[in-house]
Amino acid sequence: MFHLGTYATYWSVRSISASPAADGAPASFRSPSVGHQGTRTAQQPQNGRERREERVMARYRVGLETRERILSATRRLLAEVGIEGVTLKAITAHARVGAGSFYNLFASKDDAVFEVIREAIESVDPDPAGAGTDTLDDLVDAFVAFMTGSSPIARIYLQLAGRGLTDPAIASRVLRSHRRRVERFADAWQREDPSLSEAEAVARAEVMLGALTGLGMTALIDPSFDMRAHANELLPSHQGVAVPPLS
């Protein structure tokens, strides 16, 4: 989530020059308008609070635009050169922003990369509001969609997960993401089979996610691999349905 105060604090250090009104009216007044009878009537002056709110909202919009330029540049670089070629210098150059602007929105290059991954995952999320309405079929479909429809980003995510073996900061982020995913799959398992205990549902979620990750890696290596058909075999509703052989 992005809070108004974050952008207000950052962008308040930027000078904003107000364009003078065409008729020379004071800045505290809006430009005169023409009434329905053809006479020009001056509108009421804005109070100080309204002017401050307008300035804050303008800075907020600029902050959002800058953030999107950074993320767009990061996405493009990840697709073109991969994680190893993505540097802070490359991101800021492609986004046409300074390093200071970048660091006011993201803590590091990895922070921007993880945000791109998060948005890609969220774009296929069957229950982004967290209402607890997603089924196992929904979650498996979303996992397959991420792995096959966002293959450059999925590849980057798996690479970052591997870096977590030696980088504690990345390991912490990947582990948090995995635990949230396990919780959602476990909840869906219990909705599918209310007789399952919490521990049993978590165990099944871990096994299913492990299998899906393996299938996803195969799909990324071999584009001809039908991940969806094999993933469906993991679902209780598809048990016994014939799928193509792995080789």
DRENLUMLUM-836580 format. One line per 10 residues: number of its first residue (from 1); for each residue z, x, y of C-alpha. Coordinates in steps of 0.001 Angstrom, whole numbers, plus 524288, in hexadecimal, padded with zeros to 5 digits. Layout:
NUM = Z/X/Y; ...
***
This chain:
1 = 80000/80000/80000; 7FD55/80492/80DB7; 80693/800FD/81876; 80329/7FE79/82681; 80DAB/807D4/82AEF; 80759/81321/823B3; 7FADB/8120C/82B6F; 801DE/80EA1/83800; 809CB/81B2A/8373F; 7FDE3/8237D/83469
11 = 7F41C/81D93/83D92; 7FDA5/81C3E/848D9; 7FBF4/82ACD/84B44; 7ED90/82874/84E03; 7E9F3/82548/85BFB; 7E309/81867/85DE7; 7DAD4/81676/869E6; 7D8FA/8085F/86DB4; 7CBA7/804C2/872D6; 7CCD3/7FF52/880AD
21 = 7C8F0/7F139/88251; 7BB5D/7EF0E/887A8; 7C0A6/7E842/893AE; 7CB1E/7F255/89669; 7D651/7E995/8922A; 7E323/7F079/88F0A; 7E4B0/7F515/880FE; 7F004/7EBA7/87F1D; 7E6BB/7E037/880D4; 7DBDC/7DBA1/87821
31 = 7CE4F/7DB1F/87DE9; 7CBE4/7CEA7/8859C; 7C453/7C456/87E40; 7BB10/7B9D8/882B8; 7C0C1/7AC2B/881A8; 7B932/7A065/87CE9; 7B68F/79C68/88B13; 7B081/7A9A0/88E11; 7BC35/7AEAC/895BE; 7C2B4/7BB89/89214
41 = 7D0E1/7B9DF/88E5A; 7D9DE/7C571/88C13; 7E13F/7C4A2/87F48; 7EFBD/7C6AA/87EAF; 7F42A/7D4E0/87DCE; 7F893/7D9BD/870A0; 806D6/7DCD9/86F8D; 80B4A/7EA5F/86B79; 80E01/7E66C/85D78; 8005A/7E0D5/85B6F
51 = 7FA0D/7ED27/860CB; 80257/7F5B5/857E9; 7FEEF/7ED68/84C19; 7F075/7EE4D/84F38; 7F143/7FD17/85083; 7F8C2/7FE37/843BA; 7EED9/7F5B7/83C9E; 7E39E/7FDB8/84226; 7E9F8/80A40/83D45; 7ECBA/803C9/83036
61 = 7DE5A/80049/82E9C; 7DA43/80E1B/8320F; 7E40D/81340/82823; 7DE7B/80A7E/81D85; 7D0B0/80ED3/820D3; 7D4B8/81D24/8202C; 7DB89/81AEA/8132E; 7CF7A/81465/80D71; 7C6B5/81F86/81219; 7CFA0/82936/80B3D
71 = 7CFCE/82154/7FEA3; 7C11D/81F25/7FF1A; 7BEED/82DBF/800B1; 7C848/8308C/7F57D; 7C13E/826E5/7EC8A; 7B414/82CD0/7EFBC; 7B8C6/83AAF/7ED75; 7BF4B/83729/7E093; 7B291/8312D/7DBC8; 7AA2C/83C75/7E09B
81 = 7B223/848B6/7DDE6; 7BDD7/8447C/7D5B9; 7CC38/84725/7D7D7; 7CAB8/855EE/7D879; 7C13D/8550A/7E3D1; 7C973/84BBE/7EBF4; 7D08B/8533A/7F699; 7D784/84EEC/802D8; 7CD0B/8559F/80AF9; 7C230/84E60/803CC
91 = 7C905/8413A/80520; 7CB88/84289/813AE; 7BDB9/84790/81622; 7B76C/83C32/80EE5; 7C0B3/8326A/81546; 7BEF3/8389C/822BF; 7CD90/83931/82552; 7D6C5/8443E/8288C; 7E0F9/849AF/81F52; 7EB9E/843F5/827F2
101 = 7E5FD/83650/82689; 7E53D/83835/817D3; 7F369/83C7F/81692; 7F81F/83118/81EB4; 7F2AB/8280F/8143B; 7F39D/82FF3/8079A; 7FD7A/83A04/80334; 7F376/8424E/7FBFD; 7E5D6/842C2/7F63A; 7EB64/83DDB/7E952
111 = 7F171/8325F/7F08D; 7E3EF/82E1A/7F52C; 7DE41/8300A/7E78E; 7E8F7/827DA/7E14D; 7E6B0/81D2D/7EB5C; 7D83C/81CCA/7E7B6; 7DC30/81B9B/7D965; 7E61C/810FD/7DC85; 7DBE6/80900/7E3C9; 7D245/80A65/7D878
121 = 7DC93/80592/7CEE0; 7E0B7/7FA8E/7D7EC; 7D297/7F60F/7D95F; 7D26C/7F215/7CAF8; 7E098/7ED8B/7CA38; 7E101/7DFC8/7C465; 7EE01/7DCE7/7CB0B; 7EF12/7E52A/7D776; 7F9E1/7DC80/7DCE1; 8026B/7DF3B/7D107
131 = 80454/7D0E0/7CDE3; 8057F/7D3B5/7BF5C; 7F9B7/7CB91/7BB91; 7F145/7D626/7B551; 7EEDD/7D5E5/7A6B0; 7ECA8/7E134/79D69; 7DE2F/7DDEC/79DA5; 7DE58/7DEAB/7AC89; 7E53C/7EBCE/7ACA7; 7DC75/7F1CA/7A24E
141 = 7D05F/7ECD9/7A97E; 7D586/7F2FE/7B610; 7D827/7FFFF/7AF49; 7CA6D/8001F/7A999; 7C48D/7FC53/7B6C1; 7CB8A/8079D/7BD69; 7C767/8118D/7B331; 7B93C/80D38/7B248; 7B69A/807A0/7BFCC; 7BD81/8122C/7C7AA
151 = 7BA81/81DA1/7BECA; 7BB0F/82869/7C93E; 7C857/8238C/7CDE1; 7CD25/82163/7BFF5; 7C92C/82F49/7BC97; 7D0A8/83466/7C865; 7DCA6/82C8E/7C474; 7DCB7/83286/7B6DB; 7DAFA/8400E/7BCB4; 7E689/83DDA/7C5C0
161 = 7EE97/838DF/7BA54; 7EBA0/845B1/7B374; 7EFE8/84D59/7BF74; 7FCCA/8463A/7BE6E; 80014/84F12/7B2FC; 80200/85A4E/7BC88; 80400/85378/7C9A3; 810EE/84BFD/7CA8E; 80CCD/84444/7D69F; 80082/83F28/7D012
171 = 807E9/83CEA/7C35E; 8118F/83436/7CA9A; 806C7/82BD9/7D087; 7FF3C/82A8D/7C3D1; 80B9B/82719/7BC60; 80F58/81C8F/7C63D; 801CB/816AC/7C523; 80261/81708/7B64D; 80FBD/81093/7B5E0; 80B21/80571/7BE93
181 = 7FF67/80390/7B5B2; 8080C/80385/7A993; 810B6/7F921/7AFC9; 80512/7F060/7B279; 7FF78/7F1E9/7A4D4; 80CF0/7EFAF/79ED0; 80EDC/7E349/7A6D8; 8017F/7DE79/7A280; 804F6/7E170/79455; 81135/7D926/79582
191 = 80970/7CE09/79B8B; 7FFF4/7CF55/7902E; 80AF3/7CFB8/78626; 81821/7CAE8/78B5D; 81EC5/7CF09/77EB4; 81D4F/7DD68/78262; 82933/7E472/787A9; 827CF/7EC71/7940C; 82814/7F91F/78C3A; 81D98/7F42C/782E6
201 = 814F9/7EFD3/78E2D; 81666/7FD06/794EA; 81301/80422/78849; 806BF/7FBF0/78685; 8030C/7FE18/794C3; 80454/80CDB/79348; 7FBF6/80CE4/786FB; 7F197/80442/78D34; 7F0F3/80C8F/7998D; 7F00F/818FB/7918D
211 = 7E4B6/8134E/789DD; 7DDED/80E77/79631; 7DF35/81BC6/79C96; 7D91F/8222E/790AB; 7CDFB/81863/790A6; 7CC29/81AA0/79F2D; 7CB05/8294C/79D57; 7C0C9/8270F/792CF; 7B926/81E05/79BD9; 7B96C/82808/7A6DD
221 = 7B446/83295/79DCA; 7AA74/829EC/796BA; 7A401/81FA5/79F87; 79E36/818D5/7939A; 7ABC3/815E9/78E2B; 7AF10/8076D/78EA5; 7BCED/8081D/793C0; 7BE36/7F985/795CC; 7BB0C/7F633/787AB; 7C4FE/7FFF1/78280
231 = 7CF34/7FC08/78C9E; 7CE00/7EDD1/7888C; 7D1E4/7F1CA/77AD2; 7DF58/7F525/7803A; 7E1B5/7E71A/78484; 7E89E/7DD47/77BBD; 7DE5F/7D333/77F71; 7D379/7DBF3/77A49; 7D995/7E118/76DDA; 7CFB9/7E1A5/762DA
241 = 7C3C0/7E14A/76BAC; 7B9D4/7EB77/7675B; 7B737/7F678/77109; 7AD6B/801AB/770EF; 7B1EF/80DFA/769BA; 7B7A8/81910/771DB; 7ACEB/82265/76D8A
***
